[in-house]
Amino acid sequence: MLYVKGPSAEKREFSFSSSMELKVTKISQVNPATNTSHASLVLPLTFFDLRWIKFHPTERVLFYKLDKHNSSPESFHSIILPKLELSLSAVLSHYLPLAGRLRWDPQDPKPHILVLQNDSVTLIVAESDADFSITSGKGLRPETEIRSLVPESPVACDSPSVLALQVTLFPNQGLCIGVAAHHSVMDGKTVVNFIKSWAHICKHETMALPENLTPFLDRTVINVPASLDAKILEFLPYFSEEKHDLRSLKLPPMEKISPDLVRITLELTPENIEKLRERAKRESTRSHLDLHLSTFVVATAYLWTCLVKARGGEVDRPVRFMYAADFRNRLDKPVPETYFGNCVFPMGCFGYKAKVFLGGGGFVNSVEIISDSVKGIALQNIEALCELYIDGTKSVKPGTQTGSISGSNRFGIYTSDFGWGKPVNSEIVSIDRNEAFSMSERRDGPGGVEFGLCLKKCEMDRFVSLFQNGLQN
């Protein structure tokens, strides 16, 4: 059964900011499909969730090319959109927390997700006059146009919604699905599992999910010392301007996207990765048996080196590199792969200067640093890693160049088939707030990685030149 409150601005909390001509045609509130109204649900946040309370939502957009019949406005509104709404209602019955909001009541030691009867997810429907082949492509594109394809979450709300969605039709060309998910509720793996679950139900016209997509909601599997909750909550004001109200769930203000910010999607093929791996073995003075030369380490080391070089500037400036480590298989008892929530914690390479990554030895230095960091996760417990992260973050100096990685080449985002084939492209939009790379598997071949990046045009030109020349040489 589908529960949709049709076009209404009653709960609208989202806006657009772009040069792209975008027309909102409908705003729906989609309720979880149930035989009877669901009872209220309270889901506590765990240690892994609490770290991300002050982070802006994870935003992703997936592009799908449609034939001319299905992409006509008439077919879209009469066939495609109702099918998307129906399947969204069905998948929310499995992912019930996504219909709720975050709350932090005065009597509670930490925030929780609260889902009340008749709670719903906002689905914005829009039309764009842009050229789909360019917007959905992998070449240079204005970031302001990509950002307009995801719903914008309010920063001033003290009980924020967990999830918002946007479907944008490019008439007679295709469509895209934009997702904005509060990071304290879902990590990247959970977001992608939700998208794949929605796609499965839409394509197969079913209410059921296979076991590998059925979310696991039991929070008791997160087995970490209770003292870590208090430790991370004490640390949160470091990321907040609400110093006087430590219980505030308001997000920090977002800087306006620069009009000259551009986005690109590039690839490292399996052959590229293998050549970089052999280069690391050849140039490092350490035994290659001492190095963790995974695809992740080799790829991120190369990207980070190119980014530091592209920035130019003072060679003694401080830099740091951040990534999120998945702890599903690193706790005393493994956490199910379909666990709903966060099971990642940020890891940092702190205390370095740009000159470490410049020159001919920059790449191998980066490999050794990131390799040591990844290997160190297995050698220390979560208490020690949390302490290292807090101490490292507090030591960061103003003006530090920070790079990070979002996503993973193991999520399988390109298997998200709603019935129109796999996406022609998938972008993590939220990397435009800092110097971050997005990472996924390659769409059109096994192995290797695909990554996205947003920079100002002049800096992007330098990065692409360094990236391409480094692979050729």
Rosetta blueprint (number, residue, H / E / L):
1 M L
2 L L
3 Y E
4 V E
5 K E
6 G L
7 P L
8 S L
9 A L
10 E L
11 K L
12 R L
13 E L
14 F L
15 S L
16 F L
17 S L
18 S L
19 S L
20 M L
21 E L
22 L E
23 K E
24 V E
25 T E
26 K E
27 I E
28 S E
29 Q E
30 V E
31 N E
32 P L
33 A L
34 T L
35 N L
36 T L
37 S L
38 H L
39 A L
40 S L
41 L E
42 V E
43 L E
44 P E
45 L L
46 T L
47 F H
48 F H
49 D H
50 L H
51 R L
52 W L
53 I L
54 K L
55 F L
56 H L
57 P L
58 T E
59 E E
60 R E
61 V E
62 L E
63 F E
64 Y E
65 K E
66 L L
67 D L
68 K L
69 H L
70 N L
71 S L
72 S L
73 P H
74 E H
75 S H
76 F H
77 H H
78 S H
79 I H
80 I H
81 L H
82 P H
83 K H
84 L H
85 E H
86 L H
87 S H
88 L H
89 S H
90 A H
91 V H
92 L H
93 S L
94 H L
95 Y L
96 L H
97 P H
98 L H
99 A H
100 G L
101 R E
102 L E
103 R E
104 W L
105 D L
106 P L
107 Q L
108 D L
109 P L
110 K L
111 P L
112 H E
113 I E
114 L E
115 V E
116 L L
117 Q L
118 N L
119 D L
120 S L
121 V E
122 T E
123 L E
124 I E
125 V E
126 A E
127 E E
128 S E
129 D L
130 A L
131 D L
132 F H
133 S H
134 I H
135 T H
136 S L
137 G L
138 K L
139 G L
140 L L
141 R E
142 P E
143 E H
144 T H
145 E H
146 I H
147 R H
148 S L
149 L L
150 V L
151 P L
152 E L
153 S L
154 P L
155 V L
156 A L
157 C L
158 D L
159 S L
160 P L
161 S E
162 V L
163 L E
164 A E
165 L E
166 Q E
167 V E
168 T E
169 L E
170 F E
171 P L
172 N L
173 Q L
174 G E
175 L E
176 C E
177 I E
178 G E
179 V E
180 A E
181 A E
182 H L
183 H L
184 S L
185 V L
186 M L
187 D L
188 G H
189 K H
190 T H
191 V H
192 V H
193 N H
194 F H
195 I H
196 K H
197 S H
198 W H
199 A H
200 H H
201 I H
202 C H
203 K H
204 H H
205 E L
206 T L
207 M L
208 A L
209 L L
210 P L
211 E H
212 N H
213 L H
214 T L
215 P L
216 F E
217 L L
218 D L
219 R H
220 T H
221 V H
222 I L
223 N L
224 V L
225 P L
226 A L
227 S H
228 L H
229 D H
230 A H
231 K H
232 I H
233 L H
234 E H
235 F H
236 L H
237 P H
238 Y H
239 F H
240 S L
241 E L
242 E L
243 K L
244 H L
245 D L
246 L L
247 R L
248 S L
249 L L
250 K L
251 L L
252 P L
253 P L
254 M L
255 E L
256 K L
257 I L
258 S L
259 P L
260 D L
261 L E
262 V E
263 R E
264 I E
265 T E
266 L E
267 E E
268 L E
269 T L
270 P H
271 E H
272 N H
273 I H
274 E H
275 K H
276 L H
277 R H
278 E H
279 R H
280 A H
281 K H
282 R H
283 E H
284 S L
285 T L
286 R L
287 S L
288 H H
289 L H
290 D H
291 L L
292 H L
293 L L
294 S L
295 T H
296 F H
297 V H
298 V H
299 A H
300 T H
301 A H
302 Y H
303 L H
304 W H
305 T H
306 C H
307 L H
308 V H
309 K H
310 A H
311 R H
312 G L
313 G L
314 E L
315 V L
316 D L
317 R L
318 P E
319 V E
320 R E
321 F E
322 M E
323 Y E
324 A E
325 A E
326 D E
327 F L
328 R L
329 N L
330 R L
331 L L
332 D L
333 K L
334 P L
335 V L
336 P L
337 E L
338 T L
339 Y E
340 F L
341 G L
342 N L
343 C L
344 V E
345 F E
346 P E
347 M E
348 G E
349 C E
350 F E
351 G E
352 Y E
353 K E
354 A H
355 K H
356 V H
357 F H
358 L L
359 G L
360 G L
361 G L
362 G H
363 F H
364 V H
365 N H
366 S H
367 V H
368 E H
369 I H
370 I H
371 S H
372 D H
373 S H
374 V H
375 K H
376 G H
377 I H
378 A H
379 L H
380 Q L
381 N L
382 I H
383 E H
384 A H
385 L H
386 C H
387 E H
388 L H
389 Y H
390 I H
391 D H
392 G H
393 T H
394 K H
395 S L
396 V L
397 K L
398 P L
399 G L
400 T L
401 Q E
402 T E
403 G E
404 S E
405 I E
406 S E
407 G E
408 S L
409 N L
410 R L
411 F L
412 G L
413 I H
414 Y H
415 T H
416 S L
417 D L
418 F L
419 G L
420 W L
421 G L
422 K L
423 P L
424 V L
425 N E
426 S E
427 E E
428 I E
429 V H
430 S H
431 I H
432 D H
433 R H
434 N L
435 E E
436 A E
437 F E
438 S E
439 M E
440 S E
441 E L
442 R L
443 R L
444 D L
445 G L
446 P L
447 G L
448 G L
449 V E
450 E E
451 F E
452 G E
453 L E
454 C E
455 L E
456 K E
457 K H
458 C H
459 E H
460 M H
461 D H
462 R H
463 F H
464 V H
465 S H
466 L H
467 F H
468 Q H
469 N H
470 G H
471 L H
472 Q H
473 N L
